[in-house]
Amino acid sequence: MADSAKRMTWAKTAENQNRVDYYLFQKALSVMAEETPNADQLAFAKQIYSGQHNSVACAKVVASNSTIGTAVDADNAVSETDIEYVVVTDQWASMAVAANS
């Protein structure tokens, strides 16, 4: 069973928010370079670039991923590769839609 307290603590830690933000900025850069980006994704990319996104909420999304959550629950290190995957591939579109709802 997931340890929600550990996952929320992980998400509220500035270091982990910074790690998530790094990959958000990387993805935002690629979206802004697209010729015809998705409207929600472009709006989210602009929020990220202007510092108007919610870092804690984005880190909570990342912490809810099964691979990352399992590592957090077990007090293991969370890899940069896993964070990058969740942000760039797995949850970007969902975070973009949620941020623009």
Secondary structure, 3 states (H helix, E strand, C coil): CCCHHHHHHHHHCHHHHHHHHHHHHHHHHHHHHCCCCCHHHHHHHHHHHCCCCCHHHHHHHHHCCHHHHHHHHCCCCCCHHHHHHHHHHHCHHHHHHHHCC
